[in-house]
Amino acid sequence: MGVVSWVVLGTGVGLVAHNVSARFPGGAIGCLVSGSAGAVLSGALFSLLAGRSASSPEGMTMLSAILGAGAMVTVMRLADHDPQVE
């Protein structure tokens, strides 16, 4: 259940990022996938390092998933940044 929660949170972060950012590599699908991937990676990493179960959702793993999704979306956005376009 925890991994599903991470995917849902990451998708939500990706959706918000898509609505805020006019240009993103991969468009809407890229935002959703990168948000979900960041949430799953950071949630799993936090669970592993903290010695907690990845199957049960709890506050700190959810927070790390949200932060990881935001970080992944930001990195993807900056990686595609072309200074001549703006």
N, C-alpha and C positions, 0 to 999 in steps of 0.2 A: 504494500500500500504506500510505503514511503517513496518508492521510485516513481510511482504514478503521480504522487503529489508534487514531486520535483519537476516532472515533465509538464504538469499543468501550470505550475508557477513560472517555469521557464517560458512556456508558450505565452503566458500573460505578459511577461516582461518583453518578449519579442514583439507582441502586438502593440504594446505601448510605444516601444522604440520605433516601430514602423509608422505609427501615427505621428510621432514627433519629428522623425527624420525624413526629409524629402527624398534622400538618395541613400540607398543601402545596397551592398553587393548581394545579388540574388533576389532582390525585391522583397515582397512580403514573405515568401517561403523561406528565403535566407534569414530574415529576422526571426521567424518562428523556430527554425531549426537551430540557429546559433543560440538563441535563448534557452531552448530545451537542452541542448548539448552542454552549455555552461552550467545549467542548474544540476543536471545529472552528474557531471564531473565534480563539481564542488560539493554537492551533497554526499556523494560517495567518498570523496577524499576526507571530508570532515568526519563522516561516520567511521571510516577506517582509523583515522588518527585519534579520535576520541574514544574508540573502542565501543561504539554504539551500534545497534542493529540498524541495517538499512531498510528493514521491512516495516518499521513502525515510525510514522511521522511524529516529530516533536519539534518544539520551538527553535532550538539552535540549528538543527539540520535544515529546517525550512528557511531560516534567515541566511544560512550559508548558501543555500540553493538560489535564493533571490539575488544575493550579492554576486555569486558566480555567474548567473545569467546576465546580470547587468555588465559585469566585466567582460564576458565573452562578446556581447553585442557591441560594447564600446571598442574592443580590440578589432573586431571585424570591420566596424565603421572606419576606424583610423587606418587600418591596413589598406583600405581602398581609397584613402584620401588623396586627391590630386590637387595640389595647391594652385594649379592654373585654372581650374574649373570655377572656383568661387569668384 
